[in-house]
Amino acid sequence: MSPVNFEQAPILLFWETTKACLLACRHCRAEAIAEGVPGQLTTEEGMRLIDDLRTFTPRFPVIIFTGGDPFMRADLYELAAHARSYGMPIGFAPSVTPLLTREAARRMHEVGAKAVSISLDGADAKTHEGVRQVQGHFFKTEEAVRMLVDEGHTVQINTTVMRSNVEQLADIAALVAGWGANIWEVFFLIVVGRGSQLEELTPQENEDVAHFLFDASHYGFILRTVEGPWFRRVVAQRKGLDPLEDPAVVFDLGPLYHRLSARLRELLGEPGNSRAQSVGTRDGKGILFVSHDGEVYPAGFLPYRLGNVKTDDIVTLYRDSDLLRSIRSATFTGRCGECGYADACGGSRARAFATFGDALAEDPACAYQPVPILG
């Protein structure tokens, strides 16, 4: 299989169709509100955005309709059908609210959804609802996932790792497997939006979690990360490890890894083959984000404005931005600039920007001390 050319087109385009959402989650990047705000792309502007995406070659990006809650837009299926009329792959990232009905699941199927993602931020009601701020939401989330699976959807569960839920990650993995989800996507917290109220993990804890996630990838579901690209380094390191060697000893992992790994075995038993996904995307390299009002950013967690789809050509913004070219060529400073995994991983550009005001700086959440790039 030939490598993907990230210079010409992203793999994923996230469209924040609205800021409106019936939830008020504590870690919300969008700082969603109960109603849409002035300036939201109109139906006509949304159609034009989809038209413009046709000029991405050699492939169309997957359009992820997100928010807020995309179901808060009355024209959602009209927009989705327009994208599908061109053969564009689409996915949905709805909130678990009364709008996510079986009828909605069937309509998503009819319009050609590639996947549907649902958020789960705790292994029990207390933890999950502490984030989601809605009583009874944990049970409703399980109902929603099982209903979507029953309707034949490829279901992705999104979990944001934070101080309040990190000890429950093995139990969440067991729920992902038990509920029948196909993908577990784990987000490493970036201090933007409402997420700035929450506490990130230390670099060593992030390392422990990344190794645990590699272990978890052996239990039947695809596993990938967001804003934790060092997971791809860990995947490469672990796949090169002699099966008789103990990763905790070889990589000097901490007590968090020991606890999570032991709990995972207790809950799910002997592992199978790894389904860790390690495609070398990052903010601005294979990923692009369009906000509710048409502003274009390298990713939803990286608020570096590239332009606006109302006035600028989105293909040109992606291909010709000096920042995105530097990101795609792994032209970084600090440890990320010296690292032999710079292209495969590259660190979180959003976290570098949030910490240093420089999207090309090193990722402070990574514990790895790199072997310098030679040549």
C-alpha positions in Angstrom: 0.0 0.0 0.0 1.4 3.4 -1.0 1.9 6.0 1.7 -0.8 8.6 2.1 0.1 12.1 0.7 -0.8 14.4 3.5 0.5 17.4 1.5 -2.4 17.4 -0.9 -5.4 16.5 1.3 -6.4 15.7 4.9 -7.9 12.4 5.8 -10.3 13.9 8.3 -12.2 17.2 8.1 -14.1 18.0 11.3 -16.9 20.4 10.8 -18.3 22.0 14.0 -21.7 22.5 12.5 -23.0 24.3 15.5 -22.1 25.3 19.0 -25.6 24.4 20.3 -25.8 21.4 22.6 -28.2 20.3 25.4 -25.2 19.2 27.5 -22.6 21.3 29.3 -19.6 19.0 29.6 -16.8 20.1 31.8 -14.1 19.4 29.2 -15.9 20.8 26.2 -13.5 22.3 23.6 -16.4 24.1 21.9 -17.8 25.5 25.1 -21.2 24.5 23.7 -24.4 26.4 24.6 -28.1 25.6 24.5 -28.7 27.5 21.2 -26.8 28.3 18.1 -25.0 31.6 17.9 -25.1 34.3 15.2 -22.6 33.7 12.4 -23.2 30.0 12.2 -22.7 28.8 8.6 -26.1 28.9 6.8 -27.4 25.9 4.8 -26.2 27.6 1.6 -22.8 28.3 3.0 -22.5 24.7 4.3 -23.4 23.4 0.8 -20.8 25.6 -0.7 -18.2 24.3 1.8 -19.0 20.8 0.7 -18.8 21.8 -3.0 -15.3 23.3 -2.3 -14.1 20.1 -0.7 -14.5 18.3 -4.0 -11.2 19.9 -5.2 -9.2 18.0 -2.6 -7.3 15.4 -4.6 -6.4 12.5 -4.9 -9.2 11.7 -2.4 -12.0 13.4 -0.5 -11.5 13.8 3.3 -13.9 12.1 5.6 -16.3 14.8 6.8 -17.1 14.4 10.5 -20.3 16.4 11.4 -19.7 17.4 15.0 -20.5 20.3 17.3 -21.9 21.1 19.9 -24.4 18.6 18.8 -24.9 18.3 15.1 -28.5 17.1 15.7 -29.2 20.7 16.8 -29.1 21.7 13.1 -32.4 21.1 11.2 -30.5 20.8 7.9 -28.0 18.2 9.1 -29.3 15.3 6.9 -29.6 17.7 3.9 -25.9 18.6 4.3 -24.9 15.0 4.8 -26.9 13.9 1.7 -25.2 16.6 -0.3 -21.7 15.3 0.7 -22.7 11.8 -0.1 -24.0 12.8 -3.6 -20.3 13.5 -4.4 -19.2 10.2 -2.9 -17.7 11.9 0.2 -17.3 9.6 3.2 -19.1 11.0 6.3 -19.4 10.4 10.0 -21.4 11.8 12.9 -20.4 12.8 16.4 -23.7 13.4 18.2 -24.3 14.1 21.9 -26.3 11.6 23.9 -29.5 13.6 24.3 -33.2 12.9 23.5 -32.4 13.8 19.9 -30.3 10.6 19.5 -33.2 8.2 18.7 -33.5 5.0 16.9 -35.0 6.9 14.0 -32.0 9.2 14.0 -29.7 6.1 13.9 -31.6 4.8 10.9 -31.4 8.1 9.1 -27.7 8.3 9.7 -27.5 4.8 8.2 -29.6 5.7 5.2 -27.5 8.8 4.4 -24.4 6.7 4.4 -22.6 7.3 7.7 -19.2 5.7 7.9 -19.1 5.8 11.7 -20.9 7.3 14.7 -18.9 8.4 17.7 -20.2 8.6 21.3 -18.4 10.0 24.3 -17.9 8.0 27.5 -15.8 9.6 30.2 -16.1 7.2 33.1 -16.7 3.6 33.9 -19.6 4.4 36.3 -22.3 6.9 36.6 -20.6 9.1 39.2 -17.5 9.7 37.1 -19.1 10.0 33.7 -21.9 12.2 35.0 -19.4 14.4 36.9 -18.1 15.3 33.5 -21.3 15.3 31.5 -23.4 17.3 34.1 -26.6 15.3 33.4 -28.1 12.8 35.9 -28.8 9.4 34.4 -26.5 10.1 31.4 -24.3 7.1 32.0 -27.2 4.7 31.5 -28.4 6.7 28.5 -24.9 6.4 27.0 -24.9 2.7 27.3 -28.4 2.5 25.7 -27.2 4.7 22.9 -24.1 2.7 22.1 -26.0 -0.6 22.2 -28.8 0.8 20.0 -26.3 2.1 17.4 -24.6 -1.3 17.4 -27.9 -3.0 17.0 -28.7 -0.7 14.0 -25.5 -1.8 12.3 -23.3 1.3 12.8 -19.6 1.3 13.2 -19.5 2.8 16.7 -16.6 4.7 18.1 -16.4 5.5 21.8 -14.4 8.7 22.7 -12.9 9.0 26.1 -11.0 12.0 27.4 -8.2 11.1 29.9 -8.1 13.3 32.9 -7.2 13.2 36.6 -10.8 12.2 37.6 -11.0 9.1 35.4 -7.5 7.8 34.7 -7.8 5.0 37.3 -11.0 3.7 35.5 -9.4 3.3 32.0 -9.2 -0.5 32.2 -12.9 -0.6 33.3 -13.8 1.7 30.4 -11.9 -0.6 28.0 -14.1 -3.5 29.3 -17.2 -1.5 28.6 -16.0 -0.7 25.1 -15.6 -4.4 24.5 -18.8 -5.4 26.3 -21.0 -2.9 24.6 -19.9 -4.0 21.1 -18.1 -0.8 20.0 -15.7 -1.1 17.1 -13.2 1.7 18.0 -11.9 3.3 21.2 -10.5 6.8 20.6 -8.7 8.2 23.7 -8.2 12.0 23.9 -5.4 13.4 26.0 -6.6 16.6 27.6 -5.6 20.0 26.2 -6.2 23.0 28.4 -8.6 24.9 26.1 -12.3 25.7 26.4 -13.9 24.2 29.5 -11.0 21.7 29.6 -8.9 24.4 31.2 -10.7 23.7 34.5 -9.4 20.1 34.6 -6.1 18.7 35.5 -3.8 17.0 33.0 -1.7 14.0 33.7 2.1 14.2 34.2 4.4 13.1 31.4 5.2 9.9 33.2 1.5 9.1 33.7 0.9 9.8 30.0 3.6 7.3 29.2 2.0 4.7 31.5 -1.4 5.3 29.9 0.1 5.0 26.4 1.6 1.6 27.2 -1.6 0.5 28.8 -3.5 1.5 25.7 -1.2 -0.7 23.6 -2.2 -3.5 25.9 -5.9 -2.6 25.6 -5.6 -2.7 21.8 -5.4 -6.5 22.0 -9.0 -7.0 23.0 -10.9 -6.8 19.7 -11.4 -3.0 19.1 -9.4 -0.5 17.1 -7.5 1.8 19.4 -6.2 5.3 18.5 -5.5 8.5 20.3 -6.1 12.2 19.9 -3.5 14.8 21.1 -1.5 11.9 22.4 0.6 11.1 19.3 3.4 9.6 21.4 1.1 6.5 21.4 2.5 5.8 17.9 6.0 5.8 19.3 4.9 3.4 22.0 3.3 1.1 19.4 6.6 1.0 17.4 8.6 0.3 20.6 6.3 -2.4 21.8 6.0 -4.2 18.5 9.8 -4.4 18.5 9.9 -5.9 21.9 10.9 -9.5 22.5 7.7 -11.2 23.8 9.6 -12.6 26.8 10.6 -9.1 27.9 8.5 -7.2 30.5 7.6 -3.8 29.0 7.3 -2.3 32.5 11.0 -3.1 33.1 12.3 -2.3 29.6 10.5 1.1 29.5 10.7 1.9 33.3 7.0 2.3 33.6 5.3 3.5 36.7 2.7 2.3 39.2 -0.2 3.6 37.1 0.7 1.3 34.3 1.0 -1.7 36.7 -2.5 -1.0 38.1 -4.2 -0.5 34.8 -2.5 -3.4 33.1 -3.4 -5.8 35.9 -7.0 -4.6 36.0 -7.3 -5.0 32.2 -6.2 -8.7 32.5 -8.5 -9.3 35.4 -11.5 -7.9 33.4 -10.8 -9.2 29.9 -8.4 -12.1 30.2 -5.7 -13.1 27.8 -5.0 -10.7 25.0 -5.3 -11.4 21.3 -3.7 -9.5 18.4 -3.1 -5.7 18.6 -5.4 -3.4 16.7 -3.5 -0.2 17.6 -3.9 2.4 14.8 -0.7 4.3 14.2 -1.2 6.4 11.0 1.1 9.4 11.4 -1.5 12.2 11.3 -1.4 15.2 13.6 -3.0 18.7 13.8 -2.6 20.1 10.3 -1.2 16.9 8.8 -4.1 14.8 7.6 -6.5 16.8 9.9 -8.4 20.0 9.4 -11.1 21.7 11.4 -13.9 24.1 10.4 -15.7 26.0 13.2 -19.4 26.8 13.3 -18.8 30.2 11.7 -16.4 29.0 9.0 -13.1 29.7 10.6 -10.5 27.1 9.6 -7.9 25.7 12.1 -5.4 22.9 12.0 -7.5 21.0 14.5 -10.3 21.7 17.0 -7.8 22.0 19.9 -5.4 24.3 18.0 -6.9 27.8 17.8 -4.5 29.1 15.1 -6.6 30.8 12.5 -5.8 29.9 8.9 -8.7 31.7 7.2 -12.5 31.4 6.7 -14.4 29.3 4.2 -16.7 32.2 3.5 -13.9 34.1 1.8 -11.0 31.7 1.4 -10.4 28.5 -0.6 -10.1 25.7 2.0 -7.9 23.6 -0.3 -5.4 26.5 -0.6 -5.5 27.1 3.1 -4.5 23.5 3.9 -1.9 23.1 1.2 -0.1 26.5 1.3 -0.1 27.5 5.0 3.5 28.0 6.1 2.6 26.6 9.6 0.9 23.5 8.2 3.8 22.9 5.8 6.2 23.1 8.8 4.0 20.7 10.8 3.8 18.2 7.9 7.6 18.3 7.4 8.1 17.8 11.2 10.1 21.1 11.5 9.9 21.3 15.2 12.0 22.8 18.0 13.0 21.4 21.4 12.9 17.7 22.0 10.4 17.1 19.2 12.9 18.6 16.8 15.6 16.2 17.9 13.4 13.1 18.1 13.8 10.1 15.8 10.0 9.7 16.0 9.4 13.2 14.8 7.5 12.2 11.7 5.6 9.3 13.0 4.6 11.1 16.2 5.5 14.8 16.1 4.0 15.6 19.5 0.8 17.5 20.1 0.9 20.7 18.2 -2.2 21.9 20.1 -0.5 21.3 23.4 2.7 23.0 22.3 0.6 26.1 21.2 -1.4 26.1 24.4 1.8 25.9 26.6 4.3 28.0 24.7 2.2 30.0 22.2 4.3 28.2 19.4 2.7 25.3 17.5 6.1 24.1 16.5 7.5 23.8 20.0 8.0 20.5 21.9 5.1 18.7 23.5 5.6 19.2 27.2 3.3 16.2 28.0 5.7 13.7 26.5 8.1 11.9 28.8 10.4 10.5 26.1 14.0 11.7 26.0 14.8 11.4 22.3 17.7 9.9 20.4 18.7 12.8 18.1 17.9 12.6 14.4 21.1 11.8 12.5 22.0 13.4 9.2 
